[in-house]
Amino acid sequence: MDVHTTDDTVTRRMKAMADRVSKMKAHDFYFYNQPVTEILDGMKVRVNGRVMGMYASYSYLGLVGHPRINEAAKKAIDKYGTGTNGVRTLAGTLTIHDELEETIANFKHAEAAVTYSSGYATNLTVVSTLMGRGDYVFSDKLNHASIVDGCLMSGAEFRRFRHNDMVHLENLLKNAPPDVAKMVIADSVFSMDGDIIDLPKMVDLCKKYNAWLMIDEAHSVGVLGEKGTGIEEHFNLYGAIDIKMGTLSKTIPSVGGYIAANKELVAYLRHASRAYIFSAALPPAQAAAANEAFKVILDEPWRIERLNQNTKQFIGGLKGMGFDTMLTETAIVPVLCGEDETAFALTSEAQHNDVFVLPVVTPAVPEGQARLRATVTAAHEPSEIERAMDVIGEAGKKLGIIK
Ligand SMILES: Cc1ncc(COP(=O)(O)O)c(C=O)c1O
């Protein structure tokens, strides 16, 4: 067999990564890619033979395994099988895709919607389809990697504004040529910090400077608004966002991504965005599961109430013990540790005590801001949250993060 032996930059990059992983493993600090062998009732998982409370889930409303959603997926398999006949534009579109897109459009108070095979692919393809050379795209510094990659791929002038800083955004908008196409783009709820974008101010700025507004609702659907429909409901600003992006892999327990917008924009994306034209349609079971999940959210509003209570309990309890949870107002709760090593050590203590949390370290967050990124969901019992906080609190004291 031919073995690749060239000592080039690719080989050196791979070696650097392998060395970092080996060092982490040697210190018992490697927590990534651990297989879950069983999902138990509520928010519990079996990992390495141990049952742990899950505090790293995006299933904010606890919908993974919901009977109605499972049933919809099974029926879709019986009806259509497990795959499609190709890409949407050609032979891949099924009636379940059209149904799902109608459901999303209604849920998001939009005229139309289009789906893609992942949230990552959605951001990549949509930003790079709408924006091009000579245009200007303005992106929050803490936006998700898929947005950053979409902006870079577009070839547009890429301007990053300080996190949630509308004065900085306005300065950047002011300095762009008046007659070019502009897009402002941000996460609704930030995936590492849990805080919410200042949508009202952003909407005003987009109007003033004639810019398109695109918001990534990966972490706000099922989380913000009394009905869980997202950031427009939260601020009572229905119709304010031009391009509402979301994923089908977090609160919605499936896989895929979508854009909800006006009919013209959605029709354009169906004929111009490469991830729609050149990549396979969503599998029927996943489309049907997602379709049912949006309906379950509206039918079971108690889940949002539960999530809000649990979020309050978790943030309040951790803050009460002296942890810095940064600016979070949502179910994503950063527990600031400082150095990477401290975040690894806190994770290790938590996991050894059956609390499944994960660390976020450099380069995903700035130096000195390593953290646990804990999440709470509607499926946690208050007593379980209490126990998880006790474990994190004890470990925090042992490591000197709190007194
Ligand atoms: C803000 C944000 N946007 C997009 C994505 C990508 O979504 P998906 O996992 O569906 O590809 C994520 C996933 O972590 C995210 O947090």
The ligand as a Tripos MOL2 file, in Angstrom:
@<TRIPOS>MOLECULE
LIG
   16    16     1     0     0
SMALL
NO_CHARGES

@<TRIPOS>ATOM
      1 C1        -25.7520   29.3480   15.3040 C.3       1 LIG1
      2 C2        -25.6140   28.0950   14.4910 C.ar      1 LIG1
      3 N1        -25.8390   28.1580   13.1740 N.ar      1 LIG1
      4 C3        -25.7320   27.0600   12.3890 C.ar      1 LIG1
      5 C4        -25.3760   25.8350   12.9180 C.ar      1 LIG1
      6 C5        -25.2430   24.6570   12.0090 C.3       1 LIG1
      7 O1        -26.3700   23.8800   12.0670 O.3       1 LIG1
      8 P1        -26.3930   22.3120   11.7300 P.3       1 LIG1
      9 O2        -25.8190   21.6100   12.9210 O.co2     1 LIG1
     10 O3        -27.8160   22.0330   11.4860 O.co2     1 LIG1
     11 O4        -25.5330   22.1100   10.5240 O.co2     1 LIG1
     12 C6        -25.1410   25.7230   14.2820 C.ar      1 LIG1
     13 C7        -24.7680   24.4040   14.8580 C.2       1 LIG1
     14 O5        -24.1180   24.2650   15.8410 O.2       1 LIG1
     15 C8        -25.2570   26.8790   15.1010 C.ar      1 LIG1
     16 O6        -25.0220   26.8220   16.4200 O.3       1 LIG1
@<TRIPOS>BOND
     1     1     2 1
     2     2     3 ar
     3     2    15 ar
     4     3     4 ar
     5     4     5 ar
     6     5     6 1
     7     5    12 ar
     8     6     7 1
     9     7     8 1
    10     8     9 2
    11     8    10 1
    12     8    11 1
    13    12    13 1
    14    12    15 ar
    15    13    14 2
    16    15    16 1
@<TRIPOS>SUBSTRUCTURE
     1 LIG1         1 GROUP 0 **** ****
